[in-house]
Amino acid sequence: MKESMKNKNNPLVYKVNLKNKVKSLNIIKHIFSNLTENKKLNLLINNKQFQKKLKIDLEYYKKISNKYKINEPNGKGKEYTLYSNILIFEGEYKNKKKNGKGKEFYENGKIKFEGEYLNGKRWKGKEYNNNGYMVLELFGNEKVKEYYEKNKLKFEGEYNNERKWNGKGYDLDGNEIYKIKNGTGYIKEYNENNNLIYEGEYLYGEKNGKGKEYYDDTDSTEYPMDSEEYKEFLEHQMRMEQMKHFMCHCCESRHFHEEPKKEIKKERKKENILLFEGEYLNGKRWTGKGFNLKGKVEYEIKNGNGCIKKFNKENQLIFEGEILKGQTNGKVKWYRNGVLRFEGEYSYGEKNGKGKENNRYGKLIFEGDYLNGKKNGKGKEYNYKGEIIFEGEYLNGDKNGRGKEYNNGKLIFEGEYLNGYKNGKGKEFDFLNGKLIFEGEYLKGYKEGKGKCYNENGELIFKGEFLKDQKWKGKGKGKDYYLQKLIFEFEEVEYINGKVTGKGKEYDKNGVLIFDGEFLNGMHWKGKGKEFSFDKLIFEGEYSNGKRNGFGKEYYYNGNIYFEGEYLDGKRTEKGKIYDCEGKLKN
């Protein structure tokens, strides 16, 4: 009995039990939410039933992961981010793991690590931060050197399971500030301005015992790495860098030259403002007091429990919430520039339960369920006006399952989603009158597969197959629009591989008629037709193979005839007459 219960909760056993029989989409979602990304990929590769249930082909299974690999089990390979297709690793593999030389990259293209790997882990090499400075050097066998920016030594010694174990620490001036042996000692940590940010007891490679934390004047943000606030901060930093680059480029292009300024050495700040004082356990604050920038006690915790507050460098409140056993647990609030950005429930340091997100103006943009820090379950999204734009199901932070989209409060789509994209069966509605205009299949956000289109009166105007939103195979009639502008009007046509054959009218982007005639295999015209420019008739006659062929007439903009006669391959022949703008025959 115990063994069966153990198997029931083990996703890997689910993988075996459901290999030949997929019971429900809910079970699949449950499995995916408990598997690592690589296991998700392997599950879909080896299980055709899962592919069929989720409507995923062998290439599309990669959408379950945030990255995908192009490699052989042994040899050279590459890894890319999935959605933006950015290279994040290239190097050597052995037994499907990173082994040998390789490089890792940030998504902005800057190098993150360069060196050697062993059994999938970094072994020897150099690690860089996003500013291009080396921050860590590995020498194999856990021997390491840590650096401040600009290549100044911060720590030299040995790691044990990626924790400092034996070695010495230094400040920016090169002074030795602490020693640790077998993961034990009294350490001090300094920031890039050489200001103290932590001092305290160290045990088993972590902060354990009495310690003090100080406000970090180089910390640009204290928001969680996966939060919308942190993303906004990074976008702001990127815009500032782009503006700086643009101004430098302008100055260089205009040959602005200034006399070199004498470098003024600023004294480093030595003021240490206490942030927290007390005891730590396993690297977490356990018992003690927290202070704001003015030195006022803002909270107390005991045995890892209590309510805490966090402040930024301007002494603005950015966080308040409950902690349990040293981790955020319970109701919390996140702020930015005095505006409430998130309010909801946390469990073990991550968003779990109900929550609400606001934009920078304090307007609600999302409310729903979270699991392990991501949107999971039912939720709703809103625009800046407070109008609902989506309601439905989420999985791992993306729209997954059934959902609805709205425009100005009116339903415009209802159907299935996979990894944030419309995927599966769905329906579209006219946002003006709410009537059904399309029903069919979607893939990766596009209309793809079988589908039907209807006009404003509910009449069927097309039935067939779609490929990336285009009518691909089938018969239809009626009108086609682009950005609410009429572009085609057909009587009875047939689509073959996306190309249309039959009678119709073509309009320009402003809805002005430019051709009235016949189409063949997607070519603009065959048979008799007309051409217009700025709503003026400029040609009427016969066409073949998309060109003027046969008898035709050309007109001036004033409506008088310019040429009448025979055309061949789009050009006038000698069999014809030419007139001046007043309609008189030229010699």
C-alpha positions, 0 to 999 in steps of 0.5 A: 500500500505504501509503495503504491502511494509512493508511486502515485505521487511520483511523476516519473511513475506517471510517465510509465503508467500513462505511456500507452493511455492518457487519461485527462488533460488535468493529469497531464498538467499535474505531471508537467507542474511537477517535472523539470524542463528536461523531463518534460521534453523527454516525456513528450519525445517518448510519448506519442499519446501526450503529443496527440493529447496536447496537439504537439508535433515532434518540433513543437514539443520544445515549447514546453521548455524555456530553452532547447538544445541542438546537439548529439549525445556526444560532440558539439552542441548549442542551446537556445532560448525558445521564444526569442531563439537566442544562443545561451550555450555552445560547447561539447557534450558527452553522455548528453551532458556538458563535458569539455570546453564551452561558453555560456551567454546572457540573453543580450549576447554578453559572455557569462562563462567560458571554460571547461565542464565536467558531468554537466557542471562548470569545472574550470574557467571564468564567470562574468557579470552582465557588465562584462567584469570577471567575478569568479575564476574556477581552477578545478577541484573546487578551487576558486577566486572571487573578484570585485568588479575591475578585477580586484580579488574578493575571495581566494580558497575552496568551495564545498557544494558551491559554498565558501569552505576554506580561504581568505576574504579581502576588501577593495583595498586588498586588505585581508578581512576574514579567514574561514576553515572547514566552512567556519569563521567570522566573515565580512562582506563589502560592496563595490564602494568598499562599504560593509554590508554584512558581518557575522558568524559563519558555520557549515558554509553559511551564515549561522549565528550572530550577525549584522546586515547593512544597507547596500548603497550599490543595490539598485533594486531589492525586488525579486528577480522574477517580478514585473518590478525587476523587469521594469527596472532592467528595461529602464537600465537598458533605455538609459544605456541606449540613451548614453550610447546615442549621446556619445555617438552624436558627440562623436559625429559632430566632432565635439571635443572638450578639454580633458577633465582632471580626475577627482578622486572621491573618498569612499563612503564609510557610513554603515546604516544598520539593516538587520541585527540578530541571529541567522540560521542556514543563511536566513534571518532567524531572530532579531530586529530590522531597521529603516534608513533612519535607524528606527526599528520596523520589525522583530522576528523570533525563531524565523517568524514574524512580519517584516518590512524592506526599504529602498535607498530613499527609505521608501517601503518596498515590501511588507509581509509575513515570514515563517521559518525564515522564509516569506509565508503568508500575506505580502505586499510589494511596492515601487515608488510608493505604488502597490504593485503586488498583493497576495499570498506567499509560501516558502519564499514564492507566490502561492495562492491568490494574488493581484498585480498592479501597473506603475499607476496602481491599476489592476492588471492581473488577479488570480492563482499562483503556484511556485511563483508563477501564474497557475490556475484561473486568472484575469487580465486587465488593460490600463482602463480597468477593462478585462482583456483575458480570463482563463487558465494558466500553467507555469506562468502562461495561458494554458487551457480554456480562455477568453479574450475581450476588446472594450469589454466584448468577447472576441475570442474563446478557445484553447491555449498552450504556452501562451498561444492559441492552440487547439479549437477556438472561435472568434467574434466581431468586436462590434456586433459580437457575432461569430466570424470564425471557428476552427483550429489554431496552432502556435497562435495562428489559424491552422487546420480546418476552419469556417468563416462567416459574414456579418449576417451569419452566412458561411463564406469559407470552409476549408483549411488554414495555414498561418492565418491564411486560407489555404485550401477550400471554397469561399465567397464574400469579403476579406478585411485587413485592419478593418479595411476591405481588401478583397471581395469575391463572388465564388472562388477556390483556394489552392495552397493559399492562392485564389482562383475566381472572380473578384475585386481588389482594394487598396489599403484605404478601401479604394477599388483598384481592380475588378476582374478574374484571379488565377492561382493567386495571380492578380488577374486573368480575363477582363478587368480594370485598374484604378489609381486614386479612385480614377480608372486608368485601364480597362481591358484583357489580362493573361498570366497577370499582365495586360494581354489583348485589347485594352484602353488607358486613360488620363486622370481627367478621364480622357482616353490615352491609348486604345489597342493591343497589349502583349506581355504588359506592353503596348504594341503598334496596333493601337491609337494614342491621344493627347490629354484633350482627347485628340488623336495624335499622328 
